[in-house]
């Protein structure tokens, strides 16, 4: 792996910087196109329109041409916003980076360089109207060349902005990103950014379930300002899936944020179907392993723990041996991780996971495995920050496939990974 260093932008970097930025943004076209294809309304359109053409005209060739035309239109819809965004940036702040960033007090623009080649970029500007009593810096233009990812360059660039914010006396660092930028989301969450809100860029993207969000960070201590982060992730417009358990679907609940309207992502009937699914799953668990926890866990070579405060159970987690692990492996599966909503943010979930990891070590297990949903952002951030690695992804039904609600399988390899902070 070639070494690199991070320095301030120079005018001679302009062409290389624009190349890294443009290619980085255009890489989002393909994920956006796939996202559009997976939406229920798109699938209905791709199936319904050609079928109507066949029924009216009797021509399958015409129906195939219709499908091809629809795909071309959707490809255009996925491509155009990114192209317009890049064009706008190239005619505004990116047209004269020195003027837009380096000549403004409290701003900066940095490049990651190796062998005279620009590998990555990041920028920052003061927020014009921050909340009362706060001094905020906004992170912009983070991008790393595709050939040089996986080397920690993006993390180093973000750390550079955080250190700059400390040195300049900022209280928060904020940023925005989209729900489709999974690698960026993982990076920000792993670095401690916390979600603070969400919005849609336009009515078109509201209808396509494509949201953007903001991030913040920084806290003042008694002796100095310590940077804290927050990250405003984008969620589904009609409801928030709150993580409870980590089994095949976990114990989730649906919490409505607003009344479901025709402008929101799914119609009310879809929300009702999902709510019934969660309730059915919870009912199944209550009649199965949770009906007799001692028998299901403690008497089955597993264990079940609770977090207690003042005589009140505020969290729980279970662990059971995997019945048919891969050859040569001894695995423990983590189940039923849940923390009371009133007691979240206190490190209880992390402590419960650590308890399971220590139990697995004591039992001589080689791996701890678990499953969770792709929309459980807080749970995903927790597991990835603690060293779990995604090893599989699947859908449990046709309905969840249509709604792009996949289940992720994670593995923590005990012999080769040491859980942070233990």
Secondary structure, 3 states (H helix, E strand, C coil): CCCCEEEECCHHHHHHHHHHHHHHHHCHHHHHHHHHHHCHHHHHHHHHHHHHHHHHHCCHHHHHHHHHHHHHHHHHHHHHHHHHHHHHHHCCCCCCHHHHHHCCCCCEEEEEEECCEEEEEEEEEECCCCCCCCCEEEEEEEEECHHHCCCCHHHHHHHHHHHHHHHCCCCEEEEEEECCCHHHHHHHHHCCCEEEEEEECCHHHHHCCCEEEEEEEEEECCCCEEEEECCCCCCCCCCEEECCCCCCCCCCEEECCCCCCCCCCCCHHHHHHHHHHHHHHHHHHHHCHHHCHHHHHHCCCCEEEEEEECCEEEEEEEEEECCCCCCCCCEEEEEEEEECHHHCCCCHHHHHHHHHHHHHHHCCCCEEEEEEECCCHHHHHHHHHCCCEEEEEECCCHHHHHCCCCEEEEEEECCCCCCCCC
